[in-house]
Amino acid sequence: MRLRPSAALLFSLLLGTSSVTAEDALVTLEPAFPEMKFSLPVAISPLPGSKDVVFVIEKGDPAPSAADAKSTDKKKKGGDFLGGKVQMISGLSTSNPVKREVFQLNPKDGKFDAQGESGFLGFAVHPKYAENKQVFVYYSLRIEGKLHQRISRFLLSSVQPFTVDPQSEQPLISQLDPAGNHNGGDLHFGPDGYLYISCGDGGGGGDPFDTGGFINKDFHAAVFRIDVDKKPGNPAPNPHPSVITDSKGVAFYSVPADNPFLKATSHRGRSLKAGTVRTETWATGLRNAWRFSFDPKTGTCFAGDVGQNLYEEIDILVSGGDYGWHDVEANHVFVQKDAAGKKAMPARAPASAYKAPIHEYDRKLGASVTGGVMYRGARVPDIADSYIFADFASGRIFALREEGSKWESRQVAKDFSISGFGHDPSNGDVLFASLAGQVKRVVKK
């Protein structure tokens, strides 16, 4: 995601959504919950095991100052933001779904920040939530004025009705962030029961903080895989200022024993010192994996990785995969200038040295990919067995399908400010969230 919410909303208002019904559209888009409105919805998340519930995550609203309390102007005042929220939509299999707020962020050791690409970005319910009452969140906050990206565990105060206790936070990782963009922010439990987390390269343009080619720095430019249940045989993470520990110095998660870099001694030709590797790393070399998902049929992990200047890409993520940032942008060597913008940086590995994307597109089609979901339903035949994703800037919605040995893409519809995708578990429909304040579904034309 590249645009700030205010710019995205303006973009949407200026261009409208009339192109949704263009003659070339292969599907129709309609409000998923016509009677419901959402405030900056940024993600859609399931309730494990349920065919009747879905969650919509709201990024976080600017908070008006006391002097403007009577004003209807919702522009940011003094850098304060209302904590992002989780809305639970239940009764999906009925004709009258119900929305209920089940959680609002309120960090105690910092100041919630939803400016630009920051905010409440991810939410995942533990597969065994009915037993352990655990949910996990990814959000942005400022600690002593410095921006951090945080992964935390919260507990349910009630399973029925589902309600998160805002006072129960236990931070797991609090990563200092050098810039406000490229935050990743998605998290999901994989088919293996482990928690997967996407983190961007730290922000700026052209990887100025040089995080893309390393697995021994911070929690950046990768998808990480951790064991929140601390199963027997899984080791503790290596020490790091971002890893939160208890009074005995013990982290609140462990590292799956089969993580790919657990015993790594080198990476991209550089030697690694023992104890410095971020063994949580599962897939690396990602600029800003803005939304990833697991295919409900095969378990394949798909991600949309936001490009720099020329190309957007869709990747199939695999254990140990290196996707090349910042050496490459999609299938192309990335031409980076020095700080003065006068000359190219030294030569680096070609694109063939890295895991190639299954699809790329250029600036003729868009400028900021939003990763999507595989459609395995039967109600919309034109997109059957396709990966549905979008471009946040252009509003184009694509269906990407494997045809023989190649992945073929076609535009199927258009909308704007698309920030995240999910499924309606009652029928398999593709849902998507728009920062314009709506959740829509893809239906047969």
C-alpha positions as CSV (number, residue, x, y, z in Angstrom):
1,M,0.0,0.0,0.0
2,R,1.5,3.3,-1.1
3,L,-1.1,6.1,-0.7
4,R,-2.1,7.6,2.6
5,P,-5.7,7.1,3.6
6,S,-6.6,10.8,2.9
7,A,-5.1,10.6,-0.6
8,A,-6.8,7.3,-1.2
9,L,-10.2,8.6,-0.2
10,L,-9.8,11.7,-2.3
11,F,-8.8,9.5,-5.3
12,S,-11.8,7.3,-4.8
13,L,-14.2,10.3,-4.6
14,L,-12.7,11.9,-7.7
15,L,-12.8,8.8,-9.8
16,G,-15.9,7.2,-8.4
17,T,-16.8,3.6,-8.9
18,S,-18.8,3.7,-12.1
19,S,-16.1,1.6,-13.9
20,V,-17.3,-1.4,-11.8
21,T,-20.0,-1.9,-14.3
22,A,-17.8,-1.3,-17.4
23,E,-18.5,-3.6,-20.4
24,D,-15.2,-5.4,-20.0
25,A,-15.9,-6.4,-16.4
26,L,-16.2,-10.2,-16.0
27,V,-17.8,-10.0,-12.5
28,T,-20.0,-7.7,-10.5
29,L,-19.1,-6.1,-7.2
30,E,-21.7,-5.4,-4.6
31,P,-21.8,-4.3,-1.0
32,A,-21.2,-7.4,1.2
33,F,-23.2,-5.9,4.0
34,P,-25.3,-3.1,2.6
35,E,-26.6,-1.8,5.9
36,M,-23.1,-1.6,7.4
37,K,-20.4,1.1,7.2
38,F,-16.8,0.8,8.3
39,S,-14.1,3.3,9.2
40,L,-10.9,2.8,7.1
41,P,-11.3,-1.0,6.9
42,V,-7.9,-2.4,6.1
43,A,-8.1,-6.2,6.5
44,I,-10.6,-9.1,6.7
45,S,-9.9,-12.1,9.0
46,P,-11.7,-15.4,9.7
47,L,-12.8,-17.0,12.9
48,P,-11.2,-20.5,12.7
49,G,-13.7,-23.3,12.3
50,S,-16.7,-20.9,11.7
51,K,-18.8,-20.6,8.6
52,D,-20.9,-17.9,10.1
53,V,-18.4,-15.2,11.2
54,V,-15.8,-12.9,9.7
55,F,-13.8,-10.0,11.2
56,V,-13.2,-6.6,9.6
57,I,-10.2,-4.6,11.0
58,E,-10.4,-0.8,11.0
59,K,-7.1,0.9,10.6
60,G,-7.7,3.8,13.2
61,D,-9.3,7.2,12.9
62,P,-7.7,10.6,13.5
63,A,-8.8,11.9,16.9
64,P,-10.2,15.4,17.1
65,S,-8.7,17.7,19.7
66,A,-10.7,18.9,22.7
67,A,-11.1,22.3,21.0
68,D,-12.7,20.6,18.0
69,A,-14.8,18.1,19.9
70,K,-18.0,19.7,18.4
71,S,-16.6,19.7,14.9
72,T,-17.5,17.1,12.3
73,D,-14.0,17.5,10.7
74,K,-12.2,14.3,11.2
75,K,-8.8,15.5,10.0
76,K,-5.8,14.6,12.2
77,K,-5.4,16.9,15.3
78,G,-2.1,16.9,17.1
79,G,-1.1,13.5,15.8
80,D,-3.6,11.7,18.0
81,F,-5.5,8.7,16.7
82,L,-8.4,6.6,18.0
83,G,-7.2,3.0,18.5
84,G,-8.1,0.8,15.6
85,K,-11.0,-1.6,16.0
86,V,-12.2,-5.1,15.1
87,Q,-15.8,-5.5,13.9
88,M,-17.3,-8.9,14.1
89,I,-19.8,-9.8,11.4
90,S,-22.0,-12.8,12.4
91,G,-25.0,-14.5,10.9
92,L,-23.4,-14.7,7.5
93,S,-25.6,-17.7,6.5
94,T,-28.7,-15.7,7.4
95,S,-30.5,-12.9,5.6
96,N,-29.7,-10.5,8.4
97,P,-25.9,-10.4,9.4
98,V,-25.1,-8.4,12.5
99,K,-22.1,-6.2,13.2
100,R,-20.6,-5.9,16.6
101,E,-17.4,-4.2,17.8
102,V,-15.3,-6.7,19.7
103,F,-12.0,-4.9,20.3
104,Q,-10.4,-1.5,20.3
105,L,-6.7,-1.0,20.7
106,N,-5.5,1.0,23.6
107,P,-1.7,0.5,24.2
108,K,-0.5,1.3,27.7
109,D,3.2,1.8,27.0
110,G,3.1,4.0,23.9
111,K,0.9,6.1,21.6
112,F,-1.1,4.4,18.9
113,D,-0.2,5.8,15.5
114,A,-2.4,5.4,12.4
115,Q,-0.8,8.1,10.2
116,G,0.0,7.2,6.6
117,E,0.6,3.5,6.2
118,S,0.7,2.9,10.0
119,G,-2.2,1.8,12.2
120,F,-4.0,-1.4,13.2
121,L,-2.9,-3.6,10.3
122,G,-3.4,-7.2,11.1
123,F,-5.5,-9.5,13.3
124,A,-5.5,-13.3,13.7
125,V,-7.5,-15.6,16.0
126,H,-5.7,-18.6,17.4
127,P,-7.0,-21.9,15.8
128,K,-7.6,-23.1,19.4
129,Y,-9.1,-19.9,20.7
130,A,-11.9,-21.6,22.4
131,E,-9.4,-23.3,24.7
132,N,-6.6,-20.7,25.1
133,K,-8.6,-17.5,24.4
134,Q,-5.7,-16.0,22.3
135,V,-5.8,-13.5,19.5
136,F,-2.8,-11.8,17.8
137,V,-2.5,-8.3,16.4
138,Y,0.0,-6.2,14.4
139,Y,-0.1,-2.4,14.9
140,S,2.0,0.8,14.9
141,L,2.8,2.8,18.0
142,R,5.2,5.4,19.2
143,I,7.3,4.7,22.2
144,E,9.1,7.8,23.6
145,G,8.2,9.5,20.3
146,K,9.8,6.8,18.1
147,L,7.8,4.7,15.7
148,H,7.6,0.9,16.3
149,Q,5.7,-1.9,14.6
150,R,4.4,-4.4,17.2
151,I,3.1,-8.0,17.3
152,S,1.1,-8.7,20.5
153,R,-1.0,-11.3,22.0
154,F,-4.4,-10.5,23.6
155,L,-6.8,-12.7,25.5
156,L,-10.5,-13.0,25.2
157,S,-12.6,-11.8,28.1
158,S,-15.4,-13.9,26.7
159,V,-15.6,-16.7,24.1
160,Q,-19.4,-16.4,23.8
161,P,-20.0,-13.6,23.0
162,F,-16.6,-13.2,21.4
163,T,-14.9,-10.2,23.1
164,V,-11.2,-9.2,23.4
165,D,-9.9,-7.9,26.7
166,P,-8.0,-4.6,25.8
167,Q,-6.1,-4.8,29.1
168,S,-4.6,-8.2,28.4
169,E,-1.9,-7.3,26.0
170,Q,1.4,-9.2,26.0
171,P,3.8,-7.8,23.4
172,L,5.9,-10.4,21.6
173,I,7.9,-8.2,19.2
174,S,8.3,-4.4,19.1
175,Q,10.5,-3.4,16.2
176,L,11.9,0.1,15.9
177,D,10.8,1.5,12.5
178,P,13.0,4.1,10.7
179,A,10.2,5.3,8.5
180,G,6.4,5.3,8.4
181,N,5.8,3.4,5.2
182,H,6.4,-0.3,4.1
183,N,5.1,-1.8,7.3
184,G,3.8,-5.1,6.0
185,G,1.4,-5.8,8.8
186,D,-0.4,-8.9,7.8
187,L,-0.5,-12.0,10.0
188,H,-2.1,-15.4,9.6
189,F,-2.0,-18.8,11.2
190,G,-0.8,-21.2,8.5
191,P,-2.1,-24.7,7.9
192,D,0.7,-26.0,10.2
193,G,-0.6,-24.0,13.2
194,Y,2.3,-21.5,13.2
195,L,1.9,-17.7,13.1
196,Y,3.2,-16.0,9.9
197,I,3.9,-12.3,9.9
198,S,4.8,-9.9,7.0
199,C,7.2,-7.0,7.7
200,G,8.3,-4.3,5.2
201,D,11.8,-3.1,4.5
202,G,11.6,-0.2,6.9
203,G,10.4,2.4,4.4
204,G,11.8,5.1,2.3
205,G,12.6,4.5,-1.3
206,G,15.1,2.1,-2.7
207,D,15.8,0.3,0.6
208,P,17.8,3.2,2.1
209,F,18.2,1.3,5.4
210,D,19.7,-1.7,3.6
211,T,17.5,-4.4,5.1
212,G,16.4,-6.3,2.0
213,G,19.5,-8.5,1.7
214,F,19.9,-9.5,5.4
215,I,18.5,-12.1,7.7
216,N,20.7,-11.0,10.7
217,K,19.5,-7.5,11.3
218,D,15.9,-6.7,12.3
219,F,12.4,-7.8,11.6
220,H,12.2,-6.3,8.2
221,A,11.8,-7.3,4.5
222,A,10.5,-10.8,5.1
223,V,7.7,-13.0,6.2
224,F,8.5,-14.5,9.6
225,R,7.2,-17.7,11.2
226,I,6.9,-18.2,14.9
227,D,5.5,-20.7,17.4
228,V,3.2,-18.9,19.8
229,D,2.4,-22.2,21.6
230,K,6.1,-22.9,22.4
231,K,5.9,-26.6,21.4
232,P,8.5,-29.0,22.8
233,G,11.6,-29.2,20.6
234,N,11.2,-25.7,19.2
235,P,14.1,-23.4,20.3
236,A,14.0,-19.9,21.7
237,P,14.7,-17.0,19.3
238,N,18.1,-15.4,19.2
239,P,18.3,-12.3,21.4
240,H,17.3,-9.0,19.9
241,P,16.2,-5.6,21.3
242,S,12.8,-6.1,19.6
243,V,12.1,-9.5,21.1
244,I,10.2,-9.0,24.4
245,T,11.1,-11.2,27.3
246,D,9.8,-12.0,30.7
247,S,11.6,-11.3,34.0
248,K,13.8,-14.3,33.4
249,G,14.8,-13.2,29.9
250,V,12.6,-15.8,28.2
251,A,10.7,-14.8,25.0
252,F,7.0,-15.3,24.7
253,Y,7.3,-17.5,21.6
254,S,9.7,-20.0,20.2
255,V,11.0,-20.7,16.7
256,P,9.8,-23.8,14.7
257,A,12.6,-26.3,14.5
258,D,12.2,-26.6,10.7
259,N,12.4,-22.9,10.0
260,P,14.8,-22.6,7.0
261,F,17.5,-20.3,8.4
262,L,17.8,-21.9,11.8
263,K,21.3,-23.2,11.1
264,A,22.3,-20.7,8.4
265,T,26.0,-19.7,8.4
266,S,25.8,-17.5,5.3
267,H,23.3,-15.5,3.3
268,R,23.8,-13.8,-0.1
269,G,27.4,-14.6,0.1
270,R,28.0,-13.0,3.5
271,S,29.1,-15.0,6.5
272,L,26.8,-14.9,9.5
273,K,27.9,-14.9,13.2
274,A,26.3,-17.5,15.4
275,G,23.5,-16.1,17.4
276,T,22.8,-13.1,15.2
277,V,20.4,-14.7,12.6
278,R,16.7,-13.9,12.8
279,T,15.8,-17.5,12.8
280,E,12.1,-16.5,12.7
281,T,12.7,-15.7,9.0
282,W,10.7,-17.9,6.7
283,A,10.8,-16.1,3.3
284,T,13.1,-13.1,2.7
285,G,14.0,-10.4,0.1
286,L,10.5,-8.8,0.2
287,R,10.1,-5.0,-0.2
288,N,6.6,-4.7,1.4
289,A,4.4,-7.8,1.3
290,W,1.1,-6.0,1.5
291,R,-1.2,-8.9,2.2
292,F,-0.5,-12.6,1.9
293,S,-2.8,-15.6,2.2
294,F,-3.0,-19.4,2.2
295,D,-4.9,-21.2,-0.4
296,P,-7.7,-22.9,1.5
297,K,-7.5,-26.0,-0.8
298,T,-3.7,-26.5,-1.2
299,G,-2.1,-24.4,1.6
300,T,0.0,-22.5,-1.0
301,C,1.1,-19.1,0.3
302,F,0.5,-16.2,-2.1
303,A,1.7,-12.6,-1.5
304,G,1.6,-9.3,-3.2
305,D,4.9,-7.5,-3.0
306,V,4.7,-3.7,-3.6
307,G,7.3,-2.5,-6.1
308,Q,9.5,0.6,-6.1
309,N,9.3,2.5,-9.4
310,L,8.4,0.1,-12.2
311,Y,6.9,-3.3,-11.3
312,E,4.5,-4.9,-8.9
313,E,4.7,-8.6,-8.3
314,I,2.8,-11.7,-7.1
315,D,4.8,-14.4,-5.4
316,I,4.3,-17.9,-4.2
317,L,6.2,-17.9,-0.9
318,V,8.1,-21.0,0.1
319,S,10.2,-21.9,3.1
320,G,13.7,-20.4,2.6
321,G,12.7,-18.4,-0.5
322,D,14.7,-15.3,-1.3
323,Y,12.7,-12.9,-3.6
324,G,15.6,-10.6,-4.3
325,W,14.8,-7.2,-2.9
326,H,16.7,-4.8,-3.3
327,D,18.8,-6.5,-5.9
328,V,15.8,-7.0,-8.1
329,E,12.3,-5.5,-8.6
330,A,10.0,-8.4,-9.8
331,N,12.0,-10.0,-12.6
332,H,14.3,-7.0,-13.2
333,V,17.5,-5.8,-11.8
334,F,16.7,-2.8,-9.6
335,V,18.6,0.3,-10.8
336,Q,19.3,2.2,-7.6
337,K,21.0,5.6,-7.4
338,D,23.3,6.7,-4.6
339,A,22.1,9.2,-2.0
340,A,22.8,12.1,-4.4
341,G,20.9,10.4,-7.2
342,K,23.9,10.7,-9.5
343,K,25.1,7.2,-10.2
344,A,24.0,3.6,-10.0
345,M,25.0,1.5,-7.1
346,P,27.5,-1.3,-7.6
347,A,26.4,-4.3,-9.7
348,R,24.6,-7.1,-7.8
349,A,23.2,-10.5,-8.5
350,P,20.9,-10.9,-11.5
351,A,17.2,-11.7,-11.2
352,S,17.9,-15.4,-12.0
353,A,19.7,-15.7,-8.7
354,Y,16.4,-15.3,-6.8
355,K,13.0,-16.8,-6.5
356,A,11.0,-15.5,-9.4
357,P,7.5,-14.0,-9.0
358,I,4.6,-15.9,-10.7
359,H,3.3,-12.6,-12.1
360,E,4.4,-9.0,-12.6
361,Y,2.8,-5.9,-14.0
362,D,4.0,-2.4,-14.8
363,R,2.9,1.2,-14.4
364,K,0.4,0.9,-17.2
365,L,-1.8,-1.2,-15.0
366,G,-1.1,0.1,-11.5
367,A,1.4,1.3,-8.9
368,S,0.7,-0.5,-5.6
369,V,-0.4,-4.2,-5.4
370,T,-2.8,-5.4,-2.8
371,G,-2.3,-9.2,-2.3
372,G,-5.5,-11.2,-2.5
373,V,-6.9,-14.7,-2.0
374,M,-7.6,-17.9,-4.0
375,Y,-11.2,-18.3,-5.0
376,R,-12.2,-21.9,-4.6
377,G,-16.0,-21.4,-4.6
378,A,-18.6,-22.3,-7.3
379,R,-20.8,-19.3,-7.4
380,V,-18.7,-17.3,-9.8
381,P,-17.4,-19.6,-12.6
382,D,-15.5,-16.9,-14.5
383,I,-12.9,-16.7,-11.7
384,A,-12.9,-20.3,-10.5
385,D,-9.6,-21.5,-9.2
386,S,-8.1,-18.0,-9.6
387,Y,-6.1,-15.8,-7.3
388,I,-8.0,-12.6,-7.0
389,F,-5.9,-9.4,-6.2
390,A,-6.0,-5.7,-6.9
391,D,-4.0,-2.6,-7.4
392,F,-4.6,0.0,-4.6
393,A,-3.7,3.0,-6.9
394,S,-5.5,2.1,-10.2
395,G,-8.3,0.1,-8.7
396,R,-8.0,-2.7,-11.1
397,I,-9.0,-6.1,-9.8
398,F,-7.3,-9.1,-11.5
399,A,-7.9,-12.9,-11.7
400,L,-4.6,-14.8,-11.9
401,R,-5.0,-18.4,-13.0
402,E,-2.4,-21.2,-13.7
403,E,-2.8,-22.3,-17.3
404,G,-0.5,-25.2,-17.9
405,S,3.0,-24.1,-16.8
406,K,2.2,-20.3,-16.8
407,W,0.1,-18.0,-14.7
408,E,-2.2,-15.8,-16.8
409,S,-3.8,-12.6,-15.6
410,R,-6.9,-10.7,-16.7
411,Q,-8.7,-7.7,-15.3
412,V,-12.2,-8.7,-14.1
413,A,-13.5,-5.5,-12.4
414,K,-12.5,-2.1,-10.9
415,D,-12.9,-0.4,-7.6
416,F,-10.7,1.9,-5.5
417,S,-8.6,2.1,-2.3
418,I,-8.7,-1.7,-2.0
419,S,-6.7,-2.6,1.1
420,G,-7.3,-6.2,1.8
421,F,-9.1,-9.4,0.8
422,G,-10.8,-12.3,2.5
423,H,-13.5,-14.9,2.2
424,D,-17.1,-15.2,3.2
425,P,-16.9,-18.6,5.0
426,S,-20.6,-19.3,4.4
427,N,-20.3,-19.6,0.7
428,G,-16.6,-19.1,-0.3
429,D,-17.2,-15.6,-1.9
430,V,-14.3,-13.3,-2.2
431,L,-14.6,-10.2,0.0
432,F,-12.5,-7.1,-0.1
433,A,-12.1,-4.0,2.1
434,S,-11.8,-0.5,0.7
435,L,-10.5,2.4,2.7
436,A,-13.4,4.3,1.3
437,G,-15.4,2.6,4.1
438,Q,-16.9,-0.4,2.4
439,V,-16.6,-4.2,2.3
440,K,-17.7,-5.6,-1.0
441,R,-18.1,-9.1,-2.5
442,V,-17.3,-10.5,-5.9
443,V,-20.4,-12.0,-7.5
444,K,-21.4,-13.5,-10.9
445,K,-22.2,-10.9,-13.6
